[in-house]
Amino acid sequence: MCGIIGIVGREAVAERLVDGLRRMEYRGYDSAGVCTIDNGRLVRRRAEGKLNNLVVELANNPAPGNMGIAHTRWATHGAPTANNAHPHATDHVALVHNGIIENYKELRAELREDGRRLESDTDSEVVAHLISRLVEKGETPEKAVAEVLPRLRGAFALAIVFREHPEMVIGARRGSPLVVGYGDGETYLGSDALALAPLTQQITYLEEGDWVVVRREGATIYDENGEEVEREIRSSGASAAAVEKGNYRHFMQKEIFEQPTVVAQTLSSYLRQSDNSVALPQFDFDISSVKRVTIVACGTSFYAGMVAKYWLEQFARVPVDIDVASEFRYRDPVLEDGGLALFISQSGETADTLAALRHCKENGQTIGAVVNVPTSTMAREADLLLPTHAGPEIGVASTKAFTCQLAVLAALAAHMAVKKGLMSREEEQEVVGHLLESPAALNAALDHDDDIASMAHLIAPARDVLYLGRGPDYPLALEGALKLKEISYIHAEGYASGEMKHGPIALIDDDVPVIVLAPSGPLFEKSISNMEEVRARGGQIVLISDAKGLQEAGEGCLATIEMPRVHPLIAPLVYAIPVQLLAYHVACVKGTDVDQPRNLAKSVTVE
């Protein structure tokens, strides 16, 4: 979602603002802009499209000044045009906004009735006018902001500058993250620590409802009631080094190939190799008493949760409900006492998931969070924090975050089973042993990259593609279809193999490739039977299995992809590799923007 950065500095800021925006390109955007203050005037530069267009605009029309704000916008209200790009400004005030102002229509009507002229189609511009109207009447910036914030419904992170007050920026957050950074005679605002990493490692995360006055010498933070408060200053740990692709063509490709390493790093935090046991972080509740687990997530994280449902019910014998976060609260779910609500999110800031987390907390659930950002809002609000160690994931389509989530969730399922007395010491050692084998198996899967690349041209012309899987491979079928949709723009759907005959088989003809995930094992024969039903109706089969499975399935497939033979426990981690690589290479054949696919945002901080 949108990225925000602000600097109150000692020297020219425009270039550093753009560098901060570049470090947030992974969030997804379709326009960008900056606003500085120079000699008593607001200097605003905006451009639609990629950040390089803003760089060209600044080269032609510089934005001098030692303080300023900048923004990458992912369009919600209004088309992705330069006119709708942030910052939005009046004669006195400019601001950038991440989120959605839900009551903007009534506020816009009020402003127009008051004779104010709004120039964009966005919800954000109304906030600039509401604050500006009060400043023009003589209110201080602090009082104007304090008066306007309670009038806004929805989610927002704001950074606001004032023409007559070039020494400060005011920031505010409700629902969307915002970070204060402390430098040497400079102070900063940013959407995340990564944006501020080259500037400072000393940061403060604003709490829900906080707003902050940022000056060169520091920051004064107020809570939602306007009371001055202290918030912890901590080291961000974010790398100041530029995030580079290295020798890879795309960030997504690089991140696919990083998976053996980052999965190993993640597992090392949860498994003790000295005695092959599971060791979760410390927490203050009795996990053996958990009666039900409720998993809530979005997108790829939801599919990780689906795999976890199999593991938790199989090993810990605890019933598991799973919901997409955007629907969870609205069905008024029944939340029993003694339940663990588990939230999975790469960023830890996903708006739908965060709202569901707070709903569960209000209803007495113990909160667990599987996140890749251990300082995120979800992490800070959880009773049980289960961090992954995937590192920054720049490609919008999630890859390494997914497999690291699976690694954590497998460890959680085993740990819960041990604590409930349902897994013997020998069984725990066996499970841990298989998990420790997964990095090597991921490496073996990556060895087939060239084979997958060579057959991508068979899939690229298709208008529709189906993915089939049974058991824990069913969520992998859904994930494979999602990846193909996200980056190649081919319509794809994932189905449980046994459900094909209950309707979707009507879609099969000789123009529809069908990707079948069928590792050899207890579900293999049924999977192959379903595959034969498809083949009998002209479906073009791409079979993903191990050598034994490919041999037993026989010939007659459009293509095959061989995977290493692994224990069923780690098959979901290993079979993530071919579906990711297939989507990646098909997208390359089609020439789409792999790392920043159209219409998508990395961190979805609005509902």
PANU-97453 format. One line per 2 residues: number of its first residue (from 1); for each residue x negated, y negated, z negated of C-alpha. Coordinates in steps of 0.1 Angstrom, whole numbers. Each point is the difference from the previous one (the first is absolute). Example, Ala and Ser with C-alpha at 12.3 -4.5 7.8 and 13.67 -1.06 7.14 Angstrom:
REM PANU-97453
1> -123:45:-78 ~ -14:-34:7
This chain:
REM PANU-97453
1> 0:0:0 ~ -10:-37:1
3> -34:-10:-14 ~ -7:-31:-21
5> -32:-17:-9 ~ -7:-34:-16
7> -33:-18:-9 ~ -5:-30:-22
9> -37:-5:8 ~ -31:-22:2
11> -6:3:37 ~ 19:6:33
13> 24:28:-4 ~ 15:7:34
15> -25:27:11 ~ 2:17:-34
17> 38:0:2 ~ -1:17:33
19> -25:26:-13 ~ 25:7:-28
21> 28:5:25 ~ -22:23:20
23> -5:22:-30 ~ 38:3:-3
25> 6:8:37 ~ 7:36:-11
27> 32:-12:-16 ~ 16:-6:34
29> 9:-34:14 ~ 12:-18:32
31> -11:-36:-6 ~ -24:-19:-22
33> -7:-35:-12 ~ -20:-23:-23
35> 6:-33:-17 ~ -27:-22:-16
37> 1:-34:-16 ~ -24:-26:14
39> -1:-37:-7 ~ 36:-1:-13
41> 16:20:28 ~ 12:36:4
43> -19:16:29 ~ 20:30:13
45> -11:24:27 ~ 22:30:11
47> -1:27:27 ~ 22:29:10
49> -16:34:6 ~ -34:12:-12
51> -22:-18:-24 ~ -25:-8:29
53> 27:-23:14 ~ -2:-21:-32
55> -38:0:2 ~ 3:-14:35
57> 25:-26:-12 ~ -24:-11:-28
59> -29:-2:24 ~ 20:-24:21
61> 16:-18:-29 ~ -20:3:-32
63> 16:-1:-34 ~ -25:-18:-23
65> 5:-1:-38 ~ -13:16:-32
67> 33:16:-10 ~ 27:18:19
69> 23:30:4 ~ 3:25:28
71> 24:28:10 ~ 6:30:23
73> 37:4:6 ~ 20:32:7
75> 33:-13:14 ~ 32:5:-20
77> 21:-31:7 ~ -7:-15:34
79> -20:12:29 ~ -38:3:-2
81> -7:-34:16 ~ -24:-28:-9
83> 29:-21:-12 ~ 10:26:-25
85> -35:7:-11 ~ -11:-11:-34
87> -10:-24:-16 ~ 33:-18:0
89> -2:-37:-8 ~ 17:-33:-7
91> -17:-34:-1 ~ -10:8:-36
93> -1:37:-6 ~ -13:31:19
95> 4:36:-11 ~ -5:37:10
97> 24:27:-11 ~ 0:38:-2
99> 35:15:-6 ~ 36:-8:8
101> 21:-28:-15 ~ 34:17:0
103> 21:-31:-6 ~ -18:-21:26
105> 32:-6:21 ~ 17:-19:-28
107> -31:-19:-9 ~ -5:-9:37
109> 36:-13:2 ~ -6:-21:-31
111> -31:-15:14 ~ 16:-8:33
113> 29:-16:-17 ~ -26:-21:-18
115> -13:-12:34 ~ -32:21:0
117> -12:13:34 ~ -12:36:0
119> -22:10:30 ~ -3:38:-2
121> 23:30:-2 ~ -16:14:-32
123> 13:4:-35 ~ -34:-13:-13
125> 3:-36:13 ~ 29:-8:-24
127> -23:4:-30 ~ -24:-26:14
129> 29:-25:4 ~ 15:7:-34
131> -33:-7:-17 ~ -8:-30:23
133> 34:-16:-8 ~ -8:-1:-37
135> -36:-12:6 ~ 14:-28:21
137> 22:-10:-29 ~ -30:-4:-22
139> -2:34:-17 ~ -35:15:-7
141> -9:30:21 ~ 2:22:-31
143> 35:-12:-10 ~ 12:3:36
145> -12:36:3 ~ 14:9:-35
147> 34:-14:10 ~ 1:18:34
149> -12:35:-9 ~ 32:10:-20
151> 21:-10:30 ~ -16:26:23
153> 15:35:2 ~ -21:27:15
155> -37:9:1 ~ -28:-24:4
157> -37:-8:-3 ~ -6:-37:6
159> -30:-23:4 ~ 9:-37:2
161> -21:-31:7 ~ 9:-37:-5
163> -13:-28:22 ~ -4:-24:-29
165> -17:26:-22 ~ -29:14:19
167> -16:14:-31 ~ 24:29:-6
169> 21:29:14 ~ 30:14:-18
171> 8:37:4 ~ 30:20:-11
173> 11:37:1 ~ 32:19:-4
175> 0:35:16 ~ -30:-6:23
177> -36:1:-14 ~ -23:-30:-5
179> -35:-1:-14 ~ -20:-29:-15
181> -38:1:6 ~ -26:-19:-19
183> -32:-13:16 ~ -28:-24:-7
185> 17:-33:1 ~ 27:14:22
187> 33:19:-6 ~ 20:21:24
189> 33:17:6 ~ 5:31:21
191> 25:28:8 ~ -25:26:-11
193> -35:4:-15 ~ -14:10:34
195> 8:-34:15 ~ -20:-17:-28
197> -29:25:-2 ~ -26:-21:18
199> 9:-30:-22 ~ 3:16:-35
201> 3:32:-19 ~ 17:-18:-30
203> 37:1:5 ~ 33:-1:-19
205> 31:17:12 ~ 31:-22:-5
207> 28:18:-18 ~ 36:1:12
209> 15:-35:-1 ~ -33:-18:-6
211> -11:-32:17 ~ -34:-16:-1
213> -16:-34:5 ~ -34:5:17
215> -27:-26:-2 ~ -38:1:7
217> -8:4:-37 ~ 25:29:-6
219> 36:9:-2 ~ 29:-5:-23
221> 26:27:0 ~ 37:-3:-11
223> 26:28:-4 ~ 34:0:14
225> 13:-21:-29 ~ -26:-27:7
227> -21:9:-31 ~ -38:-1:4
229> -15:35:-3 ~ -33:17:1
231> -5:29:25 ~ -30:23:0
233> -30:-8:22 ~ -14:32:14
235> -26:12:25 ~ 18:9:33
237> -25:27:12 ~ 9:-9:35
239> -29:1:24 ~ -12:-33:14
241> -15:18:30 ~ 19:-4:32
243> 22:29:8 ~ -15:14:32
245> 10:28:24 ~ -36:11:4
247> -4:22:30 ~ 36:9:2
249> 24:-14:26 ~ 27:-8:-25
251> 4:-3:-38 ~ 26:28:2
253> -25:23:16 ~ -26:-9:-26
255> 25:6:-28 ~ 10:34:13
257> -36:11:0 ~ -5:-14:-35
259> 25:24:-15 ~ -24:28:-10
261> -20:-25:-20 ~ 29:-19:-16
263> 19:31:-9 ~ -31:13:-17
265> -3:-33:-19 ~ 36:2:-10
267> -2:36:-11 ~ -31:-7:-21
269> 21:-23:-22 ~ 26:28:-7
271> -19:33:0 ~ -29:12:-22
273> -22:22:21 ~ -19:12:-31
275> 29:22:-10 ~ 24:-4:30
277> 27:-18:-21 ~ 23:-30:6
279> -7:-32:-20 ~ 25:-28:5
281> -6:-36:-14 ~ 11:-6:-35
283> 36:-8:-6 ~ 23:-5:-30
285> 29:25:6 ~ 4:38:-1
287> 1:11:36 ~ 11:35:-11
289> 33:-15:-12 ~ 9:-14:34
291> 34:14:11 ~ 3:-15:34
293> -22:-18:25 ~ 14:-28:22
295> -23:-9:29 ~ 5:-33:18
297> -20:-13:30 ~ 1:-13:35
299> -13:12:34 ~ -31:21:-1
301> -1:-1:-38 ~ 35:15:0
303> -12:29:20 ~ -28:5:-25
305> 27:1:-27 ~ 19:26:20
307> -30:23:-1 ~ -4:-7:-37
309> 36:12:-6 ~ -10:34:13
311> -31:1:-23 ~ 17:-13:-31
313> 30:24:3 ~ -23:30:9
315> -26:-5:-27 ~ 16:-20:-28
317> 36:13:6 ~ 14:-35:-6
319> 29:-13:22 ~ -10:-28:23
321> 21:-26:16 ~ -15:-21:28
323> 13:-32:15 ~ -11:-26:25
325> -5:-32:-20 ~ 23:-22:21
327> 30:22:-9 ~ -8:11:-35
329> 16:-27:-21 ~ 30:-4:22
331> 13:36:-6 ~ 1:-6:-37
333> -21:31:-8 ~ 4:20:-32
335> -31:-3:-20 ~ -2:25:-29
337> -18:-6:-33 ~ -35:15:1
339> -5:-5:37 ~ -32:-10:18
341> 5:-25:28 ~ -29:3:24
343> -7:-28:25 ~ -24:4:29
345> -14:-30:19 ~ -32:-8:18
347> 0:-37:-10 ~ 18:2:-33
349> 20:-30:11 ~ 27:14:23
351> 31:-20:-8 ~ 26:28:2
353> -21:24:-21 ~ -8:-27:-26
355> 37:-9:-4 ~ 8:37:-4
357> -28:4:-26 ~ 15:-28:-21
359> 34:15:3 ~ -13:33:-14
361> -19:-18:-28 ~ 32:-18:-10
363> 17:34:-1 ~ -24:16:-24
365> -22:20:24 ~ -37:6:-5
367> -18:-17:30 ~ -27:16:20
369> -17:-17:29 ~ -22:15:28
371> -17:-31:15 ~ -32:-9:19
373> -3:-33:-17 ~ -5:5:-37
375> 5:-37:-8 ~ 33:-2:19
377> 34:-9:-16 ~ 12:37:0
379> -33:11:-16 ~ 4:-27:-27
381> 36:10:-8 ~ -5:37:-1
383> -2:23:-30 ~ -21:25:20
385> -24:-15:26 ~ -12:25:25
387> -24:-19:23 ~ -12:13:34
389> -34:-9:11 ~ 5:-4:37
391> -16:-35:2 ~ 14:-28:21
393> 22:14:28 ~ 0:-25:28
395> 20:18:27 ~ 37:-7:-4
397> 9:37:5 ~ -10:17:-32
399> -24:30:2 ~ -25:4:-27
401> 23:-15:-26 ~ 25:28:8
403> -25:29:-6 ~ -13:-16:-31
405> 35:-3:-13 ~ 5:37:7
407> -32:8:-19 ~ 12:-19:-31
409> 35:15:2 ~ -14:36:2
411> -21:-7:-31 ~ 31:-14:-18
413> 21:30:8 ~ -27:24:-13
415> -5:-21:-31 ~ 37:0:-8
417> 2:37:5 ~ -29:6:-24
419> 15:-23:-27 ~ 33:18:4
421> -16:33:-5 ~ 9:12:35
423> -35:3:14 ~ -26:22:-15
425> -36:-9:-3 ~ -9:23:28
427> 28:-15:22 ~ -12:-35:-8
429> -36:10:10 ~ 13:14:33
431> 20:-31:8 ~ -29:-23:-8
433> -23:22:21 ~ 23:-4:30
435> 3:-37:-4 ~ -38:-3:-2
437> -2:18:33 ~ 22:-26:18
439> -28:-25:9 ~ -19:27:19
441> 33:11:17 ~ 7:-36:10
443> -34:-2:16 ~ 7:33:19
445> 33:-15:12 ~ -18:-31:13
447> -23:22:20 ~ 29:5:24
449> 3:-38:8 ~ -13:5:36
451> 25:27:7 ~ 29:-21:-12
453> -13:-30:20 ~ -2:21:32
455> 37:10:-3 ~ 14:-33:-10
457> 8:-8:36 ~ 26:28:-1
459> 20:-18:-26 ~ -5:-37:11
461> 26:1:29 ~ 27:13:-23
463> 30:-21:-10 ~ 9:23:-28
465> -20:24:-22 ~ 12:24:-27
467> -20:13:-30 ~ 9:31:-19
469> -12:14:-33 ~ 11:23:-28
471> -5:-4:-37 ~ -27:-26:-9
473> -7:-3:37 ~ 35:-15:6
475> -11:-33:-16 ~ -31:2:22
477> 23:3:30 ~ 17:-32:-11
479> -33:-17:-6 ~ -13:11:34
481> 31:-15:17 ~ -4:-32:-19
483> -36:-4:10 ~ 8:5:36
485> 29:-25:-1 ~ -21:-26:-19
487> -30:-2:23 ~ 11:14:34
489> 36:-12:0 ~ 12:34:12
491> 33:10:-15 ~ -8:30:-23
493> 20:19:-26 ~ -11:26:-26
495> 23:29:-10 ~ -1:30:-23
497> -6:29:24 ~ 31:19:-11
499> 23:-30:6 ~ -7:-1:37
501> 28:23:9 ~ 24:-22:-20
503> 1:-28:25 ~ -34:-13:11
505> -6:29:23 ~ 24:-18:24
507> -28:-25:7 ~ -24:27:13
509> -9:0:37 ~ -32:3:20
511> -8:-37:-5 ~ -1:1:-38
513> -33:11:-16 ~ 6:18:-33
515> -28:-1:-26 ~ 2:31:-22
517> -20:0:-33 ~ -3:37:-10
519> -30:11:-21 ~ -2:37:-5
521> 15:11:-32 ~ 34:8:-16
523> 21:-23:22 ~ -19:7:32
525> 23:27:15 ~ 32:-21:-5
527> -18:-31:15 ~ -10:20:31
529> 36:13:4 ~ 12:-36:0
531> -27:-9:25 ~ 11:28:23
533> 36:-14:-1 ~ -15:-33:13
535> -21:17:26 ~ 30:20:13
537> 16:-33:9 ~ -29:-15:19
539> -16:-19:-29 ~ -37:-8:5
541> -17:13:-31 ~ -31:-14:-16
543> -9:25:-28 ~ -22:-11:-29
545> -11:30:-19 ~ -32:19:-11
547> -17:26:21 ~ 21:29:-14
549> 32:-19:6 ~ -9:-9:35
551> -9:36:8 ~ 33:13:-14
553> 20:-26:18 ~ -13:10:33
555> -2:-20:32 ~ 25:-23:18
557> -6:-33:-19 ~ -6:-33:17
559> -30:-4:-23 ~ -14:13:-33
561> -19:-16:-27 ~ -21:22:-23
563> -3:-8:-37 ~ -22:18:-26
565> 18:27:-19 ~ 7:-14:-35
567> 21:9:-31 ~ 36:-13:4
569> -6:-24:-29 ~ -23:-22:20
571> 15:6:34 ~ 19:-34:-2
573> -33:-19:-5 ~ -16:19:29
575> 29:-2:24 ~ 2:-37:-5
577> -32:-3:21 ~ 13:14:33
579> 33:-20:-1 ~ -20:-32:-7
581> -25:7:28 ~ 27:9:25
583> 18:-32:-7 ~ -32:-20:2
585> -12:15:33 ~ 34:-3:16
587> 1:-37:-10 ~ -35:-4:15
589> 12:16:33 ~ 30:-24:0
591> -22:-30:-8 ~ 20:-13:-30
593> -14:-20:-29 ~ -9:28:-23
595> -10:-19:-31 ~ 27:-27:1
597> 30:16:18 ~ 29:-23:9
599> 26:-10:-26 ~ -18:18:-28
601> -15:-13:-33 ~ -24:19:-22
603> 14:-12:-33 ~ 37:-6:0
605> 7:-25:-27 ~ 36:-8:9
607> 31:21:-1
